[in-house]
Amino acid sequence: MAGERIVHAGKVATAVGVSAGIDLGLWLAGQLAGRERAETIQLYIEYDPQPPFDADHPSKASKTVTDNARTLLRREALNPSELRSVPTIA
């Protein structure tokens, strides 16, 4: 399953990222209402992703880009003491 844009197991389906979320929505529409309906939705929202770069996965990105992303993630990641300030939604 690693590297998959949409992962589904039983009644659970997940996707990570903005465009992957749209992909998941279209996939779900196809599961519920059929491919033609999902394609109609895709046309209606004019969803035609054409990213200017092809570095959307570590397997495609250069080592430098991957290292930069890891550094950014470490710098931006919350540490446990910061989590106390995140409100709990019930």
C-alpha positions as CSV (number, residue, x, y, z in Angstrom):
1,M,0.0,0.0,0.0
2,A,3.0,2.4,0.4
3,G,2.9,5.1,-2.2
4,E,-0.8,4.6,-3.0
5,R,-2.8,7.8,-3.4
6,I,-6.0,6.3,-2.0
7,V,-5.9,3.5,0.5
8,H,-9.0,1.6,1.4
9,A,-9.7,-1.3,3.6
10,G,-13.2,-2.4,4.4
11,K,-15.3,0.6,5.2
12,V,-12.3,3.0,5.6
13,A,-10.7,5.0,2.8
14,T,-8.0,7.6,3.3
15,A,-5.9,10.0,1.3
16,V,-3.3,12.6,2.3
17,G,-3.1,16.0,0.6
18,V,-5.3,18.4,-1.2
19,S,-5.4,16.8,-4.6
20,A,-5.4,13.3,-3.2
21,G,-8.5,14.3,-1.2
22,I,-10.2,15.3,-4.4
23,D,-9.1,12.0,-5.9
24,L,-10.7,10.2,-2.9
25,G,-13.9,12.2,-3.3
26,L,-14.1,11.3,-7.0
27,W,-13.3,7.6,-6.2
28,L,-16.0,7.5,-3.6
29,A,-18.5,9.1,-6.0
30,G,-17.6,6.4,-8.5
31,Q,-18.2,3.7,-5.8
32,L,-21.5,5.1,-4.8
33,A,-23.0,6.5,-8.0
34,G,-20.9,5.0,-10.8
35,R,-18.0,6.0,-13.0
36,E,-20.1,8.2,-15.3
37,R,-21.4,10.3,-12.3
38,A,-17.8,10.6,-10.9
39,E,-16.6,11.8,-14.3
40,T,-19.4,14.3,-14.5
41,I,-18.4,15.7,-11.2
42,Q,-14.7,15.8,-12.3
43,L,-15.8,17.7,-15.4
44,Y,-18.1,20.1,-13.4
45,I,-15.3,21.1,-11.1
46,E,-12.8,21.1,-14.0
47,Y,-10.4,19.0,-12.1
48,D,-7.4,18.3,-14.4
49,P,-4.3,18.3,-12.2
50,Q,-1.1,19.0,-14.2
51,P,1.6,19.8,-11.6
52,P,4.6,21.7,-12.9
53,F,7.0,19.3,-11.2
54,D,7.2,15.6,-10.7
55,A,8.4,15.4,-7.1
56,D,5.2,14.4,-5.4
57,H,6.7,11.2,-3.8
58,P,10.1,10.4,-2.3
59,S,10.6,7.8,-5.0
60,K,10.4,10.5,-7.6
61,A,12.1,13.4,-5.8
62,S,15.9,14.0,-5.8
63,K,17.9,13.3,-2.7
64,T,18.3,17.1,-2.1
65,V,14.6,17.7,-2.3
66,T,13.9,14.8,0.0
67,D,16.5,16.0,2.5
68,N,15.0,19.5,2.4
69,A,11.5,18.2,3.0
70,R,12.7,16.1,6.0
71,T,14.5,19.2,7.4
72,L,11.4,21.3,7.0
73,L,9.2,18.7,8.6
74,R,11.6,18.4,11.6
75,R,11.6,22.2,12.0
76,E,7.9,22.6,11.6
77,A,6.8,19.5,13.6
78,L,5.1,20.2,17.0
79,N,6.9,18.9,20.0
80,P,4.9,17.3,22.8
81,S,5.0,20.5,25.0
82,E,3.3,22.5,22.2
83,L,0.5,19.9,21.9
84,R,-1.0,21.1,25.2
85,S,-2.0,24.3,23.5
86,V,-4.0,22.5,20.8
87,P,-7.7,22.6,21.8
88,T,-9.4,19.3,22.1
89,I,-12.5,19.0,20.0
90,A,-15.2,16.8,21.4
